[in-house]
Amino acid sequence: MAKIGFIGLGNMGGGMARNMLKAGHILKVFDLNDQVVADICEKGATAASSAVDAATDVDAVVTMLPADKHVKSVYLGDEGLIAAATTGTLLMDCSTIDVDSAREVVAAATDAGMSMVDAPVSGGVAAAAAGSLTFMVGGTENAFAAAEPYLEHMGANIIHAGKAGSGQAAKICNNMMLGIQMISVSEAFILAEKLGLEAEKLFAISSKASGQCWSLTSYCPVPGPVATSPANNDYKAGFAAAMMLKDLRLAQEAATSAGANTPLGKMSRDLYEKFTDMSADDMDFSGIINMLRNR
Ligand code: NAD
């Protein structure tokens, strides 16, 4: 049983923190949203007064924050948790952020005598709640070995991607595939509608044929075939379209600086930009089918 500081208890972090409690760990939690803190405290966690407080006198810290600016503000500088945490505390950032920011934070942690991994996840809110996430971990062999037993309580697959920042590199590549695939699955269902082919039939066939992918079988963008997909819940996120756009932008920034040719990644980013401009903040990324249908 370890003492863990858990910071960021939103759609993903809330489920992940619950699984840490179920595994018997002692949790000190912090989030700017008091309601999500109250919810997890009902399950046995203790509320911290700040991110620094959550990271003080604990064995390990997990962060699950929206974007790089939140991660940097929580970890770095005189007011950040690296300055306040005890030397030797293991730091695990599970947020999705850009590779350079991840490396900057890990370098600051290393300078302060702490092990840190970037450990972004794939799998969505249902997998976060079920403890079946895939973790893509960047960091030294020693940091990975220290983080793995903790991450196993929250995930089914824990993969060491390479040095610091490699977890984020893997995540950006994976989510570029996801964004492109959600658009391709959506276009196929729209075409099927026009051709008089029932959605349930297309799903039954393509889920057993070469069009099979996660966007189809776990997150189908039309209501019906997958009971847990946001399409059956008014496209309420789930994985918010704004988060998808964030990842597609990160992928394009990385592609530009690395000189990689990713034309479909670029087109997906442009379509998600248009979609987020016209939709509510809590719109799931699979809702893009409605924008594509109405063009
Ligand atoms: P979310 O917005 O639901 O949760 C983020 C939480 O962080 C919120 O509760 C917010 O109040 C809190 N927060 C923001 N700034 C803070 C600060 N300075 N101190 C403390 N708390 C702060 O987001 P989410 O969907 O849980 O996603 C979190 C991360 O996981 C993102 O980086 C996202 O890209 C990634 N991710 C999300 C999904 C998904 O399906 N939602 C899947 C894989 C990865």
Boltz pocket constraint, residues with backbone or C-beta under 6 A from the ligand:
constraints:
  - pocket:
      binder: B
      contacts: [[A, 7], [A, 8], [A, 9], [A, 10], [A, 11], [A, 12], [A, 13], [A, 30], [A, 31], [A, 32], [A, 33], [A, 36], [A, 51], [A, 64], [A, 65], [A, 66], [A, 67], [A, 70], [A, 73], [A, 74], [A, 94], [A, 95], [A, 96], [A, 97], [A, 121], [A, 122], [A, 123], [A, 124], [A, 125], [A, 238], [A, 239], [A, 240], [A, 243]]
      max_distance: 6.0
